[in-house]
Amino acid sequence: MSWRRGRAYAQDLRDRVLAAPGRLREVAERFGVSAAYVSRVRSRHGRLGQTSAGAQHNHVPLRLAGLKEPLLAQVALAPEQTLAQLCQWVKAEHGIEVGPTTMGKTLARLGLTRKKRRCMLPSKSEATSRRRARTGPQEQAWPASERLIFLDETWATTNMAPTWGRSPKGERCLGYAPCGHWHTTTFVCALSKDGLLAPLVLDGPINGHAFVAWVEQFLVPELRAGDIVVMDLP
C-alpha cells in the first residue's frame, strides 16, 4: 500500500506570513490561514532559523497497511457499510482493532470516497439475489387462546435501502433498490391459532378508509362467533 504525504503551503506564503507583523489571529485572517499555522511557522523559524517547511508525515497509524486488497474487496462487496461495520469486520477477520477515524483516513488514502449511492434494478445485484434466496418463512408463535385474533400491519419501502456508500474516487457508487425507484408496500392481516386470516397487500401506505374496507370485506367473513379481536391503537 502506498501512502501519499501531505502537502505544505507554498513557500511564498510562508515568507509573507513570517514577514507580516501583528498577532497570530490578525496575520492568520489576513492570509486566510489558521492561527496554529502562523504559530508553527514562527516557532520553526525561531527555533531552527528555517523559513522552509519541514518534512510532511502521515500521522495515521499504518495498522491497516497490509490490508489494501481485502479492504477494497470488502467495500466493493457492500459499499453501504459504515466505518463502524468495517472496523468490526477488520477485527473479526484479521484481529486488528481500529477506530472509525483510522478506518476513514485509510479508505480515503485508498481512493474510496463517501458519496450518494445510485440505485439500480435488483436483477443486476447478485448479492441481493442471494440474500433474497436465503430469506425463508419464519416459524410462527401461536397464541395460547383459541379465541384470540390479533390484527397487525407492516410495510416495506424501497428507500429503506442504504443511500450512501463508498467507491473509488471519480466513480459512481452503485446501489440496488426494488424496481429501481422509491415505493411503499403495506401488508395487513389477522393472526389466529390456525394461522393468518384475511391477508391483504396494499400498493401504498394504509389509511383509515382502506383499513375499514379491509375489516368489512376481508376480516369479518373470517371471524366466528365469540372471537376476540385484539389490535393496537395508533
C-alpha positions, 0 to 999 in steps of 0.5 A: 500500500502506498501512502501519499504525504501531505502537502505544505503551503507554498513557500511564498506564503510562508515568507509573507506570513513570517514577514507580516507583523501583528498577532497570530489571529490578525496575520492568520485572517489576513492570509486566510490561514489558521492561527496554529499555522502562523504559530508553527511557522514562527516557532520553526523559524525561531527555533531552527532559523528555517523559513522552509517547511519541514518534512510532511508525515502521515500521522495515521497509524499504518495498522491497516497497511497490509490490508489494501486488497481485502479492504477494497474487496470488502467495500466493493462487496457492500459499499453501504457499510459504515466505518463502524461495520468495517472496523468490526469486520477488520477485527473479526477477520484479521484481529486488528482493532481500529477506530472509525477515524483510522478506518476513514483516513485509510479508505480515503488514502485508498481512493474510496470516497463517501458519496450518494449511492445510485440505485439500480434494478435488483436483477443486476445485484447478485448479492441481493439475489442471494440474500433474497434466496436465503430469506425463508418463512419464519416459524410462527408463535401461536397464541395460547387462546383459541379465541384470540385474533390479533390484527397487525400491519407492516410495510416495506419501502424501497428507500429503506435501502442504504443511500450512501456508500463508498467507491473509488474516487471519480466513480459512481457508487452503485446501489440496488433498490426494488424496481429501481425507484422509491415505493411503499408496500403495506401488508395487513392481516389477522393472526389466529391459532390456525394461522393468518386470516384475511391477508391483504397487500396494499400498493401504498401506505394504509389509511383509515378508509382502506383499513375499514374496507379491509375489516368489512370485506376481508376480516369479518367473513373470517371471524366466528362467533365469540372471537376476540379481536385484539389490535393496537391503537395508533 
